Amino acid sequence: MLEGFCLEAAHILEEAEPNALAYLDFPPSHWKRLRTNNLQERTNREIKRRLRVVQVFPPVASLERLTGSVVFD
């Protein structure tokens, strides 16, 4: 379905499929913990929280600084 819109993206997803589904090799009781990445989710929530406060980033560099400060905290 994606091939009609972006062939390169479809190719990347096709190559990533085995890695994305690797958690299925483990017992079903382990799946929930394996497929979530709480650290990444927490970082993304913190970045979104700070973005709501600022709302506008004129230069891209300011967004990069904000993201860097969240990651290095």
PDB file of N, H, CA, C and O in Angstrom:
ATOM      1  N   MET A   1       0.823  -1.190   0.000  1.00  0.00           N
ATOM      2  CA  MET A   1       0.000   0.000   0.000  1.00  0.00           C
ATOM      3  C   MET A   1       0.872   1.260   0.000  1.00  0.00           C
ATOM      4  O   MET A   1       0.546   2.237  -0.675  1.00  0.00           O
ATOM      5  N   LEU A   2       1.969   1.242   0.749  1.00  0.00           N
ATOM      6  H   LEU A   2       2.234   0.449   1.297  1.00  0.00           H
ATOM      7  CA  LEU A   2       2.846   2.405   0.840  1.00  0.00           C
ATOM      8  C   LEU A   2       3.645   2.609  -0.446  1.00  0.00           C
ATOM      9  O   LEU A   2       4.070   3.726  -0.742  1.00  0.00           O
ATOM     10  N   GLU A   3       3.847   1.550  -1.200  1.00  0.00           N
ATOM     11  H   GLU A   3       3.501   0.643  -0.960  1.00  0.00           H
ATOM     12  CA  GLU A   3       4.641   1.645  -2.426  1.00  0.00           C
ATOM     13  C   GLU A   3       4.070   2.655  -3.409  1.00  0.00           C
ATOM     14  O   GLU A   3       4.823   3.279  -4.156  1.00  0.00           O
ATOM     15  N   GLY A   4       2.746   2.829  -3.422  1.00  0.00           N
ATOM     16  H   GLY A   4       2.134   2.322  -2.815  1.00  0.00           H
ATOM     17  CA  GLY A   4       2.117   3.788  -4.322  1.00  0.00           C
ATOM     18  C   GLY A   4       2.441   5.230  -3.975  1.00  0.00           C
ATOM     19  O   GLY A   4       2.402   6.106  -4.839  1.00  0.00           O
ATOM     20  N   PHE A   5       2.766   5.483  -2.693  1.00  0.00           N
ATOM     21  H   PHE A   5       2.797   4.772  -1.991  1.00  0.00           H
ATOM     22  CA  PHE A   5       3.047   6.846  -2.256  1.00  0.00           C
ATOM     23  C   PHE A   5       4.542   7.137  -2.209  1.00  0.00           C
ATOM     24  O   PHE A   5       5.005   8.161  -2.711  1.00  0.00           O
ATOM     25  N   CYS A   6       5.280   6.232  -1.606  1.00  0.00           N
ATOM     26  H   CYS A   6       4.904   5.400  -1.199  1.00  0.00           H
ATOM     27  CA  CYS A   6       6.712   6.471  -1.422  1.00  0.00           C
ATOM     28  C   CYS A   6       7.443   5.133  -1.457  1.00  0.00           C
ATOM     29  O   CYS A   6       7.441   4.391  -0.475  1.00  0.00           O
ATOM     30  N   LEU A   7       8.046   4.842  -2.557  1.00  0.00           N
ATOM     31  H   LEU A   7       8.048   5.445  -3.354  1.00  0.00           H
ATOM     32  CA  LEU A   7       8.719   3.565  -2.758  1.00  0.00           C
ATOM     33  C   LEU A   7       9.883   3.377  -1.779  1.00  0.00           C
ATOM     34  O   LEU A   7      10.096   2.273  -1.278  1.00  0.00           O
ATOM     35  N   GLU A   8      10.622   4.431  -1.510  1.00  0.00           N
ATOM     36  H   GLU A   8      10.448   5.328  -1.917  1.00  0.00           H
ATOM     37  CA  GLU A   8      11.772   4.336  -0.605  1.00  0.00           C
ATOM     38  C   GLU A   8      11.328   4.000   0.821  1.00  0.00           C
ATOM     39  O   GLU A   8      11.947   3.167   1.483  1.00  0.00           O
ATOM     40  N   ALA A   9      10.259   4.643   1.295  1.00  0.00           N
ATOM     41  H   ALA A   9       9.756   5.320   0.757  1.00  0.00           H
ATOM     42  CA  ALA A   9       9.749   4.355   2.633  1.00  0.00           C
ATOM     43  C   ALA A   9       9.250   2.914   2.724  1.00  0.00           C
ATOM     44  O   ALA A   9       9.458   2.249   3.739  1.00  0.00           O
ATOM     45  N   ALA A  10       8.597   2.432   1.678  1.00  0.00           N
ATOM     46  H   ALA A  10       8.428   2.972   0.853  1.00  0.00           H
ATOM     47  CA  ALA A  10       8.119   1.050   1.663  1.00  0.00           C
ATOM     48  C   ALA A  10       9.287   0.078   1.741  1.00  0.00           C
ATOM     49  O   ALA A  10       9.205  -0.940   2.427  1.00  0.00           O
ATOM     50  N   HIS A  11      10.357   0.384   1.052  1.00  0.00           N
ATOM     51  H   HIS A  11      10.424   1.211   0.495  1.00  0.00           H
ATOM     52  CA  HIS A  11      11.544  -0.466   1.071  1.00  0.00           C
ATOM     53  C   HIS A  11      12.180  -0.497   2.464  1.00  0.00           C
ATOM     54  O   HIS A  11      12.587  -1.558   2.938  1.00  0.00           O
ATOM     55  N   ILE A  12      12.264   0.655   3.112  1.00  0.00           N
ATOM     56  H   ILE A  12      11.934   1.516   2.727  1.00  0.00           H
ATOM     57  CA  ILE A  12      12.838   0.738   4.460  1.00  0.00           C
ATOM     58  C   ILE A  12      11.999  -0.068   5.455  1.00  0.00           C
ATOM     59  O   ILE A  12      12.546  -0.798   6.282  1.00  0.00           O
ATOM     60  N   LEU A  13      10.681   0.064   5.376  1.00  0.00           N
ATOM     61  H   LEU A  13      10.236   0.657   4.705  1.00  0.00           H
ATOM     62  CA  LEU A  13       9.805  -0.685   6.277  1.00  0.00           C
ATOM     63  C   LEU A  13       9.900  -2.183   6.034  1.00  0.00           C
ATOM     64  O   LEU A  13       9.853  -2.976   6.975  1.00  0.00           O
ATOM     65  N   GLU A  14      10.032  -2.560   4.792  1.00  0.00           N
ATOM     66  H   GLU A  14      10.071  -1.916   4.028  1.00  0.00           H
ATOM     67  CA  GLU A  14      10.156  -3.981   4.462  1.00  0.00           C
ATOM     68  C   GLU A  14      11.437  -4.571   5.051  1.00  0.00           C
ATOM     69  O   GLU A  14      11.438  -5.695   5.553  1.00  0.00           O
ATOM     70  N   GLU A  15      12.518  -3.809   4.986  1.00  0.00           N
ATOM     71  H   GLU A  15      12.517  -2.896   4.578  1.00  0.00           H
ATOM     72  CA  GLU A  15      13.787  -4.273   5.558  1.00  0.00           C
ATOM     73  C   GLU A  15      13.733  -4.331   7.085  1.00  0.00           C
ATOM     74  O   GLU A  15      14.391  -5.178   7.690  1.00  0.00           O
ATOM     75  N   ALA A  16      12.961  -3.443   7.717  1.00  0.00           N
ATOM     76  H   ALA A  16      12.427  -2.755   7.226  1.00  0.00           H
ATOM     77  CA  ALA A  16      12.905  -3.359   9.172  1.00  0.00           C
ATOM     78  C   ALA A  16      11.929  -4.353   9.796  1.00  0.00           C
ATOM     79  O   ALA A  16      11.928  -4.533  11.014  1.00  0.00           O
ATOM     80  N   GLU A  17      11.108  -4.994   8.983  1.00  0.00           N
ATOM     81  H   GLU A  17      11.109  -4.848   7.994  1.00  0.00           H
ATOM     82  CA  GLU A  17      10.085  -5.895   9.519  1.00  0.00           C
ATOM     83  C   GLU A  17      10.635  -6.982  10.441  1.00  0.00           C
ATOM     84  O   GLU A  17      10.072  -7.182  11.518  1.00  0.00           O
ATOM     85  N   PRO A  18      11.700  -7.692  10.079  1.00  0.00           N
ATOM     86  CA  PRO A  18      12.198  -8.734  10.989  1.00  0.00           C
ATOM     87  C   PRO A  18      12.627  -8.176  12.351  1.00  0.00           C
ATOM     88  O   PRO A  18      12.394  -8.812  13.378  1.00  0.00           O
ATOM     89  N   ASN A  19      13.242  -7.011  12.365  1.00  0.00           N
ATOM     90  H   ASN A  19      13.431  -6.494  11.530  1.00  0.00           H
ATOM     91  CA  ASN A  19      13.660  -6.405  13.636  1.00  0.00           C
ATOM     92  C   ASN A  19      12.455  -5.929  14.447  1.00  0.00           C
ATOM     93  O   ASN A  19      12.429  -6.066  15.670  1.00  0.00           O
ATOM     94  N   ALA A  20      11.472  -5.377  13.768  1.00  0.00           N
ATOM     95  H   ALA A  20      11.493  -5.266  12.775  1.00  0.00           H
ATOM     96  CA  ALA A  20      10.293  -4.869  14.465  1.00  0.00           C
ATOM     97  C   ALA A  20       9.479  -5.996  15.095  1.00  0.00           C
ATOM     98  O   ALA A  20       8.820  -5.788  16.114  1.00  0.00           O
ATOM     99  N   LEU A  21       9.520  -7.178  14.503  1.00  0.00           N
ATOM    100  H   LEU A  21      10.056  -7.347  13.675  1.00  0.00           H
ATOM    101  CA  LEU A  21       8.741  -8.299  15.007  1.00  0.00           C
ATOM    102  C   LEU A  21       9.583  -9.305  15.796  1.00  0.00           C
ATOM    103  O   LEU A  21       9.110 -10.400  16.100  1.00  0.00           O
ATOM    104  N   ALA A  22      10.807  -8.947  16.124  1.00  0.00           N
ATOM    105  H   ALA A  22      11.191  -8.057  15.877  1.00  0.00           H
ATOM    106  CA  ALA A  22      11.704  -9.863  16.835  1.00  0.00           C
ATOM    107  C   ALA A  22      11.167 -10.249  18.204  1.00  0.00           C
ATOM    108  O   ALA A  22      11.478 -11.329  18.705  1.00  0.00           O
ATOM    109  N   TYR A  23      10.368  -9.388  18.814  1.00  0.00           N
ATOM    110  H   TYR A  23      10.115  -8.511  18.407  1.00  0.00           H
ATOM    111  CA  TYR A  23       9.834  -9.703  20.139  1.00  0.00           C
ATOM    112  C   TYR A  23       8.914 -10.916  20.101  1.00  0.00           C
ATOM    113  O   TYR A  23       8.674 -11.528  21.142  1.00  0.00           O
ATOM    114  N   LEU A  24       8.393 -11.279  18.938  1.00  0.00           N
ATOM    115  H   LEU A  24       8.588 -10.782  18.093  1.00  0.00           H
ATOM    116  CA  LEU A  24       7.503 -12.432  18.826  1.00  0.00           C
ATOM    117  C   LEU A  24       8.238 -13.756  19.048  1.00  0.00           C
ATOM    118  O   LEU A  24       7.599 -14.789  19.250  1.00  0.00           O
ATOM    119  N   ASP A  25       9.570 -13.734  19.013  1.00  0.00           N
ATOM    120  H   ASP A  25      10.089 -12.895  18.849  1.00  0.00           H
ATOM    121  CA  ASP A  25      10.350 -14.938  19.275  1.00  0.00           C
ATOM    122  C   ASP A  25      10.357 -15.302  20.762  1.00  0.00           C
ATOM    123  O   ASP A  25      10.683 -16.433  21.123  1.00  0.00           O
ATOM    124  N   PHE A  26      10.002 -14.353  21.617  1.00  0.00           N
ATOM    125  H   PHE A  26       9.737 -13.434  21.324  1.00  0.00           H
ATOM    126  CA  PHE A  26       9.964 -14.578  23.058  1.00  0.00           C
ATOM    127  C   PHE A  26       8.587 -15.102  23.461  1.00  0.00           C
ATOM    128  O   PHE A  26       7.641 -15.002  22.679  1.00  0.00           O
ATOM    129  N   PRO A  27       8.459 -15.658  24.668  1.00  0.00           N
ATOM    130  CA  PRO A  27       7.147 -16.122  25.138  1.00  0.00           C
ATOM    131  C   PRO A  27       6.155 -14.956  25.205  1.00  0.00           C
ATOM    132  O   PRO A  27       6.549 -13.824  25.486  1.00  0.00           O
ATOM    133  N   PRO A  28       4.880 -15.225  24.949  1.00  0.00           N
ATOM    134  CA  PRO A  28       3.863 -14.150  24.959  1.00  0.00           C
ATOM    135  C   PRO A  28       3.828 -13.345  26.253  1.00  0.00           C
ATOM    136  O   PRO A  28       3.476 -12.166  26.224  1.00  0.00           O
ATOM    137  N   SER A  29       4.177 -13.938  27.372  1.00  0.00           N
ATOM    138  H   SER A  29       4.462 -14.897  27.395  1.00  0.00           H
ATOM    139  CA  SER A  29       4.149 -13.197  28.635  1.00  0.00           C
ATOM    140  C   SER A  29       5.196 -12.087  28.678  1.00  0.00           C
ATOM    141  O   SER A  29       5.091 -11.179  29.503  1.00  0.00           O
ATOM    142  N   HIS A  30       6.193 -12.142  27.815  1.00  0.00           N
ATOM    143  H   HIS A  30       6.278 -12.880  27.146  1.00  0.00           H
ATOM    144  CA  HIS A  30       7.258 -11.134  27.773  1.00  0.00           C
ATOM    145  C   HIS A  30       6.992 -10.036  26.748  1.00  0.00           C
ATOM    146  O   HIS A  30       7.667  -9.006  26.775  1.00  0.00           O
ATOM    147  N   TRP A  31       6.047 -10.220  25.861  1.00  0.00           N
ATOM    148  H   TRP A  31       5.499 -11.056  25.839  1.00  0.00           H
ATOM    149  CA  TRP A  31       5.846  -9.300  24.736  1.00  0.00           C
ATOM    150  C   TRP A  31       5.611  -7.862  25.156  1.00  0.00           C
ATOM    151  O   TRP A  31       6.221  -6.951  24.597  1.00  0.00           O
ATOM    152  N   LYS A  32       4.739  -7.639  26.128  1.00  0.00           N
ATOM    153  H   LYS A  32       4.244  -8.379  26.583  1.00  0.00           H
ATOM    154  CA  LYS A  32       4.377  -6.269  26.494  1.00  0.00           C
ATOM    155  C   LYS A  32       5.597  -5.469  26.930  1.00  0.00           C
ATOM    156  O   LYS A  32       5.766  -4.317  26.531  1.00  0.00           O
ATOM    157  N   ARG A  33       6.440  -6.078  27.744  1.00  0.00           N
ATOM    158  H   ARG A  33       6.302  -7.013  28.069  1.00  0.00           H
ATOM    159  CA  ARG A  33       7.620  -5.356  28.229  1.00  0.00           C
ATOM    160  C   ARG A  33       8.663  -5.161  27.129  1.00  0.00           C
ATOM    161  O   ARG A  33       9.391  -4.169  27.147  1.00  0.00           O
ATOM    162  N   LEU A  34       8.745  -6.064  26.197  1.00  0.00           N
ATOM    163  H   LEU A  34       8.153  -6.870  26.182  1.00  0.00           H
ATOM    164  CA  LEU A  34       9.774  -5.988  25.162  1.00  0.00           C
ATOM    165  C   LEU A  34       9.464  -4.959  24.086  1.00  0.00           C
ATOM    166  O   LEU A  34      10.381  -4.337  23.549  1.00  0.00           O
ATOM    167  N   ARG A  35       8.216  -4.772  23.767  1.00  0.00           N
ATOM    168  H   ARG A  35       7.471  -5.278  24.203  1.00  0.00           H
ATOM    169  CA  ARG A  35       7.916  -3.880  22.646  1.00  0.00           C
ATOM    170  C   ARG A  35       7.734  -2.432  23.040  1.00  0.00           C
ATOM    171  O   ARG A  35       7.574  -1.578  22.167  1.00  0.00           O
ATOM    172  N   THR A  36       7.752  -2.124  24.335  1.00  0.00           N
ATOM    173  H   THR A  36       7.881  -2.817  25.044  1.00  0.00           H
ATOM    174  CA  THR A  36       7.670  -0.727  24.751  1.00  0.00           C
ATOM    175  C   THR A  36       9.048  -0.226  25.150  1.00  0.00           C
ATOM    176  O   THR A  36       9.884  -0.974  25.656  1.00  0.00           O
ATOM    177  N   ASN A  37       9.254   1.027  24.913  1.00  0.00           N
ATOM    178  H   ASN A  37       8.575   1.635  24.502  1.00  0.00           H
ATOM    179  CA  ASN A  37      10.516   1.661  25.262  1.00  0.00           C
ATOM    180  C   ASN A  37      10.178   2.858  26.148  1.00  0.00           C
ATOM    181  O   ASN A  37      10.038   3.983  25.668  1.00  0.00           O
ATOM    182  N   ASN A  38      10.051   2.599  27.439  1.00  0.00           N
ATOM    183  H   ASN A  38      10.165   1.686  27.829  1.00  0.00           H
ATOM    184  CA  ASN A  38       9.603   3.637  28.362  1.00  0.00           C
ATOM    185  C   ASN A  38      10.517   4.852  28.394  1.00  0.00           C
ATOM    186  O   ASN A  38      10.032   5.977  28.513  1.00  0.00           O
ATOM    187  N   LEU A  39      11.813   4.657  28.291  1.00  0.00           N
ATOM    188  H   LEU A  39      12.208   3.743  28.194  1.00  0.00           H
ATOM    189  CA  LEU A  39      12.736   5.789  28.312  1.00  0.00           C
ATOM    190  C   LEU A  39      12.470   6.717  27.136  1.00  0.00           C
ATOM    191  O   LEU A  39      12.397   7.934  27.306  1.00  0.00           O
ATOM    192  N   GLN A  40      12.328   6.152  25.957  1.00  0.00           N
ATOM    193  H   GLN A  40      12.387   5.164  25.819  1.00  0.00           H
ATOM    194  CA  GLN A  40      12.055   6.971  24.776  1.00  0.00           C
ATOM    195  C   GLN A  40      10.688   7.644  24.885  1.00  0.00           C
ATOM    196  O   GLN A  40      10.540   8.811  24.521  1.00  0.00           O
ATOM    197  N   GLU A  41       9.701   6.924  25.378  1.00  0.00           N
ATOM    198  H   GLU A  41       9.821   5.976  25.674  1.00  0.00           H
ATOM    199  CA  GLU A  41       8.373   7.510  25.528  1.00  0.00           C
ATOM    200  C   GLU A  41       8.385   8.666  26.529  1.00  0.00           C
ATOM    201  O   GLU A  41       7.758   9.698  26.292  1.00  0.00           O
ATOM    202  N   ARG A  42       9.093   8.497  27.639  1.00  0.00           N
ATOM    203  H   ARG A  42       9.603   7.659  27.831  1.00  0.00           H
ATOM    204  CA  ARG A  42       9.199   9.562  28.638  1.00  0.00           C
ATOM    205  C   ARG A  42       9.890  10.785  28.054  1.00  0.00           C
ATOM    206  O   ARG A  42       9.461  11.915  28.287  1.00  0.00           O
ATOM    207  N   THR A  43      10.963  10.563  27.293  1.00  0.00           N
ATOM    208  H   THR A  43      11.312   9.646  27.104  1.00  0.00           H
ATOM    209  CA  THR A  43      11.689  11.669  26.671  1.00  0.00           C
ATOM    210  C   THR A  43      10.790  12.420  25.697  1.00  0.00           C
ATOM    211  O   THR A  43      10.767  13.650  25.692  1.00  0.00           O
ATOM    212  N   ASN A  44      10.058  11.689  24.882  1.00  0.00           N
ATOM    213  H   ASN A  44      10.076  10.689  24.886  1.00  0.00           H
ATOM    214  CA  ASN A  44       9.148  12.337  23.931  1.00  0.00           C
ATOM    215  C   ASN A  44       8.062  13.134  24.640  1.00  0.00           C
ATOM    216  O   ASN A  44       7.714  14.230  24.201  1.00  0.00           O
ATOM    217  N   ARG A  45       7.515  12.589  25.748  1.00  0.00           N
ATOM    218  H   ARG A  45       7.797  11.698  26.104  1.00  0.00           H
ATOM    219  CA  ARG A  45       6.501  13.331  26.510  1.00  0.00           C
ATOM    220  C   ARG A  45       7.077  14.618  27.102  1.00  0.00           C
ATOM    221  O   ARG A  45       6.411  15.653  27.106  1.00  0.00           O
ATOM    222  N   GLU A  46       8.307  14.553  27.599  1.00  0.00           N
ATOM    223  H   GLU A  46       8.848  13.712  27.595  1.00  0.00           H
ATOM    224  CA  GLU A  46       8.934  15.740  28.187  1.00  0.00           C
ATOM    225  C   GLU A  46       9.181  16.805  27.115  1.00  0.00           C
ATOM    226  O   GLU A  46       8.961  17.991  27.359  1.00  0.00           O
ATOM    227  N   ILE A  47       9.632  16.392  25.945  1.00  0.00           N
ATOM    228  H   ILE A  47       9.811  15.428  25.747  1.00  0.00           H
ATOM    229  CA  ILE A  47       9.852  17.348  24.846  1.00  0.00           C
ATOM    230  C   ILE A  47       8.530  17.991  24.451  1.00  0.00           C
ATOM    231  O   ILE A  47       8.469  19.206  24.260  1.00  0.00           O
ATOM    232  N   LYS A  48       7.466  17.193  24.325  1.00  0.00           N
ATOM    233  H   LYS A  48       7.515  16.207  24.481  1.00  0.00           H
ATOM    234  CA  LYS A  48       6.152  17.744  23.971  1.00  0.00           C
ATOM    235  C   LYS A  48       5.656  18.707  25.033  1.00  0.00           C
ATOM    236  O   LYS A  48       5.079  19.747  24.713  1.00  0.00           O
ATOM    237  N   ARG A  49       5.880  18.363  26.307  1.00  0.00           N
ATOM    238  H   ARG A  49       6.349  17.519  26.567  1.00  0.00           H
ATOM    239  CA  ARG A  49       5.444  19.245  27.392  1.00  0.00           C
ATOM    240  C   ARG A  49       6.133  20.599  27.288  1.00  0.00           C
ATOM    241  O   ARG A  49       5.494  21.642  27.427  1.00  0.00           O
ATOM    242  N   ARG A  50       7.427  20.578  27.044  1.00  0.00           N
ATOM    243  H   ARG A  50       7.947  19.731  26.930  1.00  0.00           H
ATOM    244  CA  ARG A  50       8.167  21.841  26.939  1.00  0.00           C
ATOM    245  C   ARG A  50       7.802  22.600  25.672  1.00  0.00           C
ATOM    246  O   ARG A  50       7.817  23.831  25.663  1.00  0.00           O
ATOM    247  N   LEU A  51       7.475  21.886  24.609  1.00  0.00           N
ATOM    248  H   LEU A  51       7.462  20.886  24.616  1.00  0.00           H
ATOM    249  CA  LEU A  51       7.064  22.559  23.376  1.00  0.00           C
ATOM    250  C   LEU A  51       5.739  23.294  23.560  1.00  0.00           C
ATOM    251  O   LEU A  51       5.545  24.374  23.001  1.00  0.00           O
ATOM    252  N   ARG A  52       4.831  22.718  24.336  1.00  0.00           N
ATOM    253  H   ARG A  52       4.988  21.841  24.790  1.00  0.00           H
ATOM    254  CA  ARG A  52       3.541  23.391  24.570  1.00  0.00           C
ATOM    255  C   ARG A  52       3.738  24.727  25.273  1.00  0.00           C
ATOM    256  O   ARG A  52       2.976  25.665  25.042  1.00  0.00           O
ATOM    257  N   VAL A  53       4.740  24.821  26.118  1.00  0.00           N
ATOM    258  H   VAL A  53       5.359  24.058  26.305  1.00  0.00           H
ATOM    259  CA  VAL A  53       5.004  26.067  26.841  1.00  0.00           C
ATOM    260  C   VAL A  53       5.542  27.121  25.882  1.00  0.00           C
ATOM    261  O   VAL A  53       5.105  28.271  25.912  1.00  0.00           O
ATOM    262  N   VAL A  54       6.483  26.735  25.037  1.00  0.00           N
ATOM    263  H   VAL A  54       6.838  25.801  25.012  1.00  0.00           H
ATOM    264  CA  VAL A  54       7.138  27.685  24.134  1.00  0.00           C
ATOM    265  C   VAL A  54       6.277  27.978  22.918  1.00  0.00           C
ATOM    266  O   VAL A  54       6.147  29.140  22.532  1.00  0.00           O
ATOM    267  N   GLN A  55       5.699  26.983  22.314  1.00  0.00           N
ATOM    268  H   GLN A  55       5.805  26.039  22.628  1.00  0.00           H
ATOM    269  CA  GLN A  55       4.771  27.024  21.191  1.00  0.00           C
ATOM    270  C   GLN A  55       5.388  27.432  19.866  1.00  0.00           C
ATOM    271  O   GLN A  55       4.973  26.899  18.837  1.00  0.00           O
ATOM    272  N   VAL A  56       6.344  28.334  19.823  1.00  0.00           N
ATOM    273  H   VAL A  56       6.681  28.767  20.659  1.00  0.00           H
ATOM    274  CA  VAL A  56       6.899  28.792  18.547  1.00  0.00           C
ATOM    275  C   VAL A  56       8.418  28.729  18.605  1.00  0.00           C
ATOM    276  O   VAL A  56       9.029  29.179  19.574  1.00  0.00           O
ATOM    277  N   PHE A  57       9.013  28.181  17.581  1.00  0.00           N
ATOM    278  H   PHE A  57       8.517  27.816  16.793  1.00  0.00           H
ATOM    279  CA  PHE A  57      10.463  28.113  17.465  1.00  0.00           C
ATOM    280  C   PHE A  57      10.869  28.785  16.160  1.00  0.00           C
ATOM    281  O   PHE A  57      10.843  28.141  15.111  1.00  0.00           O
ATOM    282  N   PRO A  58      11.238  30.042  16.196  1.00  0.00           N
ATOM    283  CA  PRO A  58      11.642  30.691  14.945  1.00  0.00           C
ATOM    284  C   PRO A  58      12.788  29.959  14.242  1.00  0.00           C
ATOM    285  O   PRO A  58      12.620  29.567  13.088  1.00  0.00           O
ATOM    286  N   PRO A  59      13.945  29.756  14.882  1.00  0.00           N
ATOM    287  CA  PRO A  59      15.001  29.010  14.204  1.00  0.00           C
ATOM    288  C   PRO A  59      14.995  27.532  14.624  1.00  0.00           C
ATOM    289  O   PRO A  59      14.586  27.194  15.735  1.00  0.00           O
ATOM    290  N   VAL A  60      15.443  26.686  13.744  1.00  0.00           N
ATOM    291  H   VAL A  60      15.775  26.960  12.842  1.00  0.00           H
ATOM    292  CA  VAL A  60      15.543  25.253  14.033  1.00  0.00           C
ATOM    293  C   VAL A  60      16.536  25.007  15.169  1.00  0.00           C
ATOM    294  O   VAL A  60      16.371  24.068  15.949  1.00  0.00           O
ATOM    295  N   ALA A  61      17.550  25.835  15.261  1.00  0.00           N
ATOM    296  H   ALA A  61      17.684  26.598  14.628  1.00  0.00           H
ATOM    297  CA  ALA A  61      18.573  25.663  16.290  1.00  0.00           C
ATOM    298  C   ALA A  61      17.975  25.716  17.703  1.00  0.00           C
ATOM    299  O   ALA A  61      18.453  25.016  18.595  1.00  0.00           O
ATOM    300  N   SER A  62      16.942  26.535  17.917  1.00  0.00           N
ATOM    301  H   SER A  62      16.554  27.104  17.192  1.00  0.00           H
ATOM    302  CA  SER A  62      16.340  26.611  19.250  1.00  0.00           C
ATOM    303  C   SER A  62      15.630  25.306  19.606  1.00  0.00           C
ATOM    304  O   SER A  62      15.653  24.884  20.762  1.00  0.00           O
ATOM    305  N   LEU A  63      15.005  24.673  18.631  1.00  0.00           N
ATOM    306  H   LEU A  63      14.986  25.016  17.691  1.00  0.00           H
ATOM    307  CA  LEU A  63      14.384  23.374  18.871  1.00  0.00           C
ATOM    308  C   LEU A  63      15.441  22.329  19.188  1.00  0.00           C
ATOM    309  O   LEU A  63      15.241  21.483  20.060  1.00  0.00           O
ATOM    310  N   GLU A  64      16.549  22.383  18.493  1.00  0.00           N
ATOM    311  H   GLU A  64      16.712  23.070  17.784  1.00  0.00           H
ATOM    312  CA  GLU A  64      17.643  21.440  18.756  1.00  0.00           C
ATOM    313  C   GLU A  64      18.211  21.638  20.158  1.00  0.00           C
ATOM    314  O   GLU A  64      18.534  20.664  20.837  1.00  0.00           O
ATOM    315  N   ARG A  65      18.334  22.886  20.595  1.00  0.00           N
ATOM    316  H   ARG A  65      18.071  23.677  20.043  1.00  0.00           H
ATOM    317  CA  ARG A  65      18.835  23.158  21.943  1.00  0.00           C
ATOM    318  C   ARG A  65      17.873  22.632  23.002  1.00  0.00           C
ATOM    319  O   ARG A  65      18.297  22.046  23.998  1.00  0.00           O
ATOM    320  N   LEU A  66      16.576  22.843  22.782  1.00  0.00           N
ATOM    321  H   LEU A  66      16.232  23.319  21.973  1.00  0.00           H
ATOM    322  CA  LEU A  66      15.578  22.359  23.729  1.00  0.00           C
ATOM    323  C   LEU A  66      15.624  20.838  23.816  1.00  0.00           C
ATOM    324  O   LEU A  66      15.630  20.280  24.913  1.00  0.00           O
ATOM    325  N   THR A  67      15.656  20.172  22.679  1.00  0.00           N
ATOM    326  H   THR A  67      15.651  20.626  21.788  1.00  0.00           H
ATOM    327  CA  THR A  67      15.695  18.714  22.658  1.00  0.00           C
ATOM    328  C   THR A  67      16.971  18.210  23.326  1.00  0.00           C
ATOM    329  O   THR A  67      16.936  17.238  24.081  1.00  0.00           O
ATOM    330  N   GLY A  68      18.086  18.862  23.054  1.00  0.00           N
ATOM    331  H   GLY A  68      18.115  19.651  22.441  1.00  0.00           H
ATOM    332  CA  GLY A  68      19.345  18.482  23.683  1.00  0.00           C
ATOM    333  C   GLY A  68      19.307  18.650  25.178  1.00  0.00           C
ATOM    334  O   GLY A  68      19.854  17.823  25.906  1.00  0.00           O
ATOM    335  N   SER A  69      18.669  19.707  25.656  1.00  0.00           N
ATOM    336  H   SER A  69      18.224  20.379  25.064  1.00  0.00           H
ATOM    337  CA  SER A  69      18.601  19.918  27.111  1.00  0.00           C
ATOM    338  C   SER A  69      17.756  18.848  27.785  1.00  0.00           C
ATOM    339  O   SER A  69      18.061  18.440  28.905  1.00  0.00           O
ATOM    340  N   VAL A  70      16.702  18.388  27.124  1.00  0.00           N
ATOM    341  H   VAL A  70      16.455  18.720  26.214  1.00  0.00           H
ATOM    342  CA  VAL A  70      15.865  17.328  27.687  1.00  0.00           C
ATOM    343  C   VAL A  70      16.652  16.011  27.746  1.00  0.00           C
ATOM    344  O   VAL A  70      16.581  15.281  28.735  1.00  0.00           O
ATOM    345  N   VAL A  71      17.390  15.722  26.693  1.00  0.00           N
ATOM    346  H   VAL A  71      17.448  16.315  25.889  1.00  0.00           H
ATOM    347  CA  VAL A  71      18.132  14.463  26.623  1.00  0.00           C
ATOM    348  C   VAL A  71      19.266  14.436  27.637  1.00  0.00           C
ATOM    349  O   VAL A  71      19.559  13.388  28.213  1.00  0.00           O
ATOM    350  N   PHE A  72      19.901  15.575  27.858  1.00  0.00           N
ATOM    351  H   PHE A  72      19.663  16.426  27.390  1.00  0.00           H
ATOM    352  CA  PHE A  72      21.045  15.608  28.767  1.00  0.00           C
ATOM    353  C   PHE A  72      20.669  15.795  30.230  1.00  0.00           C
ATOM    354  O   PHE A  72      21.533  15.707  31.102  1.00  0.00           O
ATOM    355  N   ASP A  73      19.398  16.050  30.513  1.00  0.00           N
ATOM    356  H   ASP A  73      18.697  16.122  29.805  1.00  0.00           H
ATOM    357  CA  ASP A  73      18.958  16.198  31.922  1.00  0.00           C
ATOM    358  C   ASP A  73      19.051  14.910  32.668  1.00  0.00           C
ATOM    359  O   ASP A  73      18.722  14.858  33.853  1.00  0.00           O
TER     360      ASP A  73
END
